[in-house]
C-alpha cells in the first residue's frame, strides 16, 4: 500500500479515488465512502460503484466506516480480536438444553411452503441493492410479510429502522418478561456484481431471510411468550459494508440496550455437506460453544466450522459495538462507554467457505440453486436457539 506522504503528492483523479488517504477526502463530484478491509487497513475512499464492482463482486470483505463517529468502535475495528482484551457481558450460557419439549413442539410446525413462496418473490426483484428502487420495494414487501406473519400475536411489533439511504432495516420484537435481548439477524439486500446488475440473491441472503420468517411464523402462531425479549432483525445495506446492522447496533449501544446474544444468519440454502456451519471469528467463544450445542441437538447433526475474516457479515457490527452501562447514575446521564465490553455475537452459515455457493454476488445466485432442506435445517436451529436462549 502506498504511504500517506506519497499519496498526498499524487494528483487525485477518478482512477485514484480508492488510493486516497482516509484523512483526506478527495474533492470529486462523487458520493465517496471510506471503507476498511482489515484492522491494519487505514481505509480508502471509494465510490458506491467501486464498492460493489471492485470489492463485493470479488468477494473482498470490507466495513464502511464513513458514518461511524464513536472512537472506541473505530479503535476496535482497527485492532485484531486477539489483541483486544474485552469481556463479554457476564452471561452464563447453559451447558445443557432443557426446553426441548417446548422447542420441538414448535419445530414440528415448520414447513418449506412459506420459504419457497417468499424466496420466489424476493428473487424476482431485479436486485435488492440497497440504493436501488428495487431494494426499497423489497423492503416494503418484506415489511408487509413480517406484519402478516406477526399478526396472530398482537404483542409482537414490526418496525422500520430508517437509514440515510431509502432501504430500511426491519426489526420484529417479541416482548418477554425481561428487557434483555436475544437477537437473530439476516440481511435482505443483494447485489449481482454491480450496482445495476441482476442480483436475485437467493442464497445471499434471501435464504437467511426466509429462514427467519419461517421461525417467526411458528412462534407467532403459537403465541410463544419468551422470558427474555426476542428480536428478529432484517438488515439493509449489508453488501454496502454492513451499513444497516452497524447503525442498528450503534443505536442500541447508545441506548444502553442489554443484548445477551446475537446470532447472524447469512446464507442458509446451499449446503453440499448437509450441515450447519458455525463460524468462530469475530464472535464470543462462550456463545459460539452454546450455538454449537443448539445446532447439534436441534438439527440432529454435527456442525462444521470455519472462519470468514474481517467484515464478512453483520455479526461484525455487534462485535464492534460492545458497550457498558453504568448503574451508579440515572439512565438519562448514562455515558455510552463500551471500552471494556462487547456484545456477544456468533455467525452460522450453510457451508464452510471452501464449499460454499460459487454463485453469490452474481446474477447466478438464483432460486434454482437453493436446497430447501438446508433452509428448513436452519429454521429448526433458529427456533431451537430462540426458545432455549429466551430462558438464559
PyMOL commands that set and color helices and strands:
alter all, ss='L'
color gray80, all
select helices_A, chain A and resi 4-9+14-19+48-58+71-77+81-83+100-107+113-124+133-150+202-221+238-240+243-255+285-299+315-320+331-333+353-355+367-369+372-389
alter helices_A, ss='H'
color red, helices_A
select strands_A, chain A and resi 33-36+44-46+63-64+87-88+157-161+169-174+178-187+228-235+259-265+277-279+304-306+341-342+345-349
alter strands_A, ss='S'
color yellow, strands_A
deselect
rebuild
show_as cartoon
